[in-house]
Amino acid sequence: MDAGFEAHLRADEVEFDAADAELLRTIDAEGSLNRAADALGRSYSRAHQRLTALEDALGPLVVRQRGGSGGGGSRLTDEARDLLARFERLRAEFTGTAEVDETVLSGSTVAREGELATVETPAGRVRALAPETDAEVVQVAVRADAVTLHAPDDAPAAEATSARNRFSGTVAAIDAGEQVARVLVDVKGDATLAALVTMSSVEKLDLRAGSEVVASFKATATRASPRE
């Protein structure tokens, strides 16, 4: 189980995310799953399979009417509208927090490969985008919503994920909101890494002060710039 940075709601191991919200809104606008799939450029079979999986986990979301004088069609249930409202509240809280929260690590560039630089920081080596600087002394910025947290015994192998920046650490503090939590993780070198996760992820990972975690983030979500 991991705590990722994209806003989502979870039920029975099924995650409701932005693509699912878009599907429901388009069904509502188009009046049918078939027309919604066409409008979104998705296959009908895949859209139908996804809707079925969501309804198995979350309950009835779409009422379907076949034929009749109105020609049939689909409409959202009250449960689906409540779900969309909950998701929008979560995404708004998530986005508002993410816009102002990031970790900045100072370090020295030790290698370059195209637009990517490898930077030695007190927390360890970090691969980051550095297309605009050849400076040796840099600072690396990591957005809190780009950091994923894993339980140590459930973290994927480095070669099995694109998030190659990985640090083991200990939860120092959790600032819990209604839907979203800001988790501060102490990593090597007295550095503190901020991660933004949902409260459901906090509960499923059983996060608390002192919990051991593995924090990971992609090089493409990290930017190096000259240190001022």
Secondary structure in CASP SS format (residue, H / E / C, confidence):
PFRMAT SS
TARGET T0000
AUTHOR 0000-0000-0000
METHOD secondary structure of the structure
MODEL  1
M C 1.00
D E 1.00
A E 1.00
G C 1.00
F C 1.00
E C 1.00
A C 1.00
H C 1.00
L E 1.00
R E 1.00
A E 1.00
D C 1.00
E C 1.00
V E 1.00
E E 1.00
F E 1.00
D C 1.00
A H 1.00
A H 1.00
D H 1.00
A H 1.00
E H 1.00
L H 1.00
L H 1.00
R H 1.00
T H 1.00
I H 1.00
D H 1.00
A H 1.00
E H 1.00
G C 1.00
S C 1.00
L H 1.00
N H 1.00
R H 1.00
A H 1.00
A H 1.00
D H 1.00
A H 1.00
L H 1.00
G C 1.00
R C 1.00
S C 1.00
Y H 1.00
S H 1.00
R H 1.00
A H 1.00
H H 1.00
Q H 1.00
R H 1.00
L H 1.00
T H 1.00
A H 1.00
L H 1.00
E H 1.00
D H 1.00
A H 1.00
L H 1.00
G C 1.00
P C 1.00
L C 1.00
V E 1.00
V E 1.00
R E 1.00
Q E 1.00
R C 1.00
G C 1.00
G C 1.00
S C 1.00
G C 1.00
G C 1.00
G C 1.00
G E 1.00
S E 1.00
R E 1.00
L E 1.00
T C 1.00
D H 1.00
E H 1.00
A H 1.00
R H 1.00
D H 1.00
L H 1.00
L H 1.00
A H 1.00
R H 1.00
F H 1.00
E H 1.00
R H 1.00
L H 1.00
R H 1.00
A H 1.00
E H 1.00
F H 1.00
T H 1.00
G H 1.00
T H 1.00
A H 1.00
E C 1.00
V C 1.00
D C 1.00
E E 1.00
T E 1.00
V E 1.00
L E 1.00
S E 1.00
G E 1.00
S E 1.00
T E 1.00
V E 1.00
A E 1.00
R E 1.00
E E 1.00
G C 1.00
E C 1.00
L E 1.00
A E 1.00
T E 1.00
V E 1.00
E E 1.00
T E 1.00
P C 1.00
A C 1.00
G E 1.00
R E 1.00
V E 1.00
R E 1.00
A E 1.00
L E 1.00
A C 1.00
P C 1.00
E C 1.00
T C 1.00
D C 1.00
A C 1.00
E C 1.00
V E 1.00
V E 1.00
Q E 1.00
V E 1.00
A E 1.00
V E 1.00
R E 1.00
A H 1.00
D H 1.00
A H 1.00
V C 1.00
T E 1.00
L E 1.00
H E 1.00
A C 1.00
P H 1.00
D H 1.00
D H 1.00
A C 1.00
P C 1.00
A C 1.00
A H 1.00
E H 1.00
A H 1.00
T C 1.00
S C 1.00
A C 1.00
R C 1.00
N E 1.00
R E 1.00
F E 1.00
S E 1.00
G E 1.00
T E 1.00
V E 1.00
A E 1.00
A E 1.00
I E 1.00
D E 1.00
A E 1.00
G C 1.00
E C 1.00
Q C 1.00
V E 1.00
A E 1.00
R E 1.00
V E 1.00
L E 1.00
V E 1.00
D E 1.00
V E 1.00
K H 1.00
G H 1.00
D H 1.00
A E 1.00
T E 1.00
L E 1.00
A E 1.00
A E 1.00
L E 1.00
V E 1.00
T E 1.00
M H 1.00
S H 1.00
S H 1.00
V H 1.00
E H 1.00
K H 1.00
L H 1.00
D C 1.00
L C 1.00
R C 1.00
A C 1.00
G C 1.00
S C 1.00
E E 1.00
V E 1.00
V E 1.00
A E 1.00
S E 1.00
F E 1.00
K C 1.00
A H 1.00
T H 1.00
A H 1.00
T E 1.00
R E 1.00
A E 1.00
S E 1.00
P E 1.00
R C 1.00
E C 1.00
END
